[in-house]
Amino acid sequence: MSLTFDEARHFLSRTAFGGTPEEIRRVMQLDRAAAVEQALAIPTNKAQTAPPAWIHRLPPLPRVRKHWSQAQRKTFHEGLKADGQELKAWWYRELLSSRYPLLERMTLWWHNHFTSSLHKVKWPPFLYQQNVLLRLYALGSFRTLLNAISKNPAMLLYLDTQSNRKEHPNENFSRELFELFTLGEGHYTEQDIKEAARAFTGWHLDFHTGAFRVDLRHHDDGRKVVFGKSGPFEGGDILSLTLEQPQVARYIVGKLWREFISDRPDSLEVERLADAFRKKNYEIAGLLQDLLLRPQFWAPENRGVLIKSPVELIVGTTRLFNLPLEDTLQRIAIARRLGQDLFDPPNVKGWPGGTRWITTSTLLDRTQMLHRAIRGHETGHAHGMAVMGQGPGGLWLATEPIEVVQATLLPFSPVQSLMEAEERGQAVHQLVLDPVYQLK
């Protein structure tokens, strides 16, 4: 059975960044299985936006930096700041123009799962490489992604694996590996963390090449006991032992349920999905297909129950209204004010999301941002033209019946109903500023 307008709209609000009436009607020609299959049929796992020129550059070695003058240090730090902004602008351009929004949504989701930040790593090329890695396996194998991210330069620096040595084991990575990346709290012991940390000793970044290497001089090759098993484990063994724990699949499924369906996972369904996820050897695309075909995903009571993140709100509004893409620096500043600064999550737990996106201050900032986008004050009146239907992509706002405009913009009826005689521009303004527009 083909999808209704509301079902197709809901599907695009969760798997893309929303959809115009034309995009919604295209999805309406499909049934649920075909819609899911089409969303997952992504022919690439690479960004299409040209990256910055400096992505392969290596950081200057400490022995070089120690001879720098104060002026050289200042210039270097200003350059890092500019490169960080350029990196954020690059990803915004990809988010805004990608033909495969589900790929970008999943890359963003993994960025919040396997966090690293410019603030701590201090080298933008390493964060760029991590972003490429997250996209590469965004819908691929969780097993492969976990192994690759553990050796990723940004991660080695962010969680201090770089300073993990036999003489002084550093537990940061092993703790977050269990607590945040694979198992969740309460499914491991402090002893497991300590022993696993010993296995990751010597996992270092070679600053001469920018590549991962195991420094055997600092590796503890003694016997360790983790999850009740014992042996002279090294890092790769710990990752394999972790993936043997059934809790890993439950943990990932629960997190993806909260991302795509609702913030109250159904424990029976999670168990069923987790079982299939393990049997399919942790293939993310297969799990997403199963998740998006659950009746709970399509249930009317689960529509409009999730709050758009700042990035979703900005990217979705820009794409929906076909606003100019140029002013990415302003978008970076707005998203930061709203609480989501790409490549700079607040801590290793990432952005908590959900209702915590909304505070009295961020709600005001969200409203002001939407008001500017509609009125066209953000980068001159070009924005306003698009919204009032004079720009090519915003034409639907002027030509579609107002009932269709409302059904496209909002997952359910607005808090404040439209007046019958309301002028078109005023009606669109009111719908976008309605609290329901903040929901997906």
Secondary structure, 3 states (H helix, E strand, C coil): CCCCHHHHHHHHHHHCCCCCHHHHHHHHCCCHHHHHHHHHCCCCCCCCCCCCCCCCCCCCCHHHHCCCCHHHHHHHHHHHHHHHHHHHHHHHHHHHHCCCHHHHHHHHHHHHHCCCCHHHHCCHHHHHHHHHHHHHCCCCEHHHHHHHHHCCHHHHHHCCHHHCECCECCCHHHHHHHHHHHCCCCCCCHHHHHHHHHHCCCEEEECCCCEEEECHHHCCCCCEEECCEEECCCHHHHHHHHHCCCHHHHHHHHHHHHHHCCCCCCHHHHHHHHHHHHHCCCEHHHHHHHHHCCHHHHCHHHCCCCECCHHHHHHHHHHHCCCCCCCHHHHHHHHHHHCCCCCCCCCCCCCCCHHHHCCHHHHHHHHHHHHHHHHCCCCCCHHHHHHCCCCCCCCHHHHCCHHHHHHHHCCCCCCCCCCCCCCHHHHHHHHHHCHHHHEC
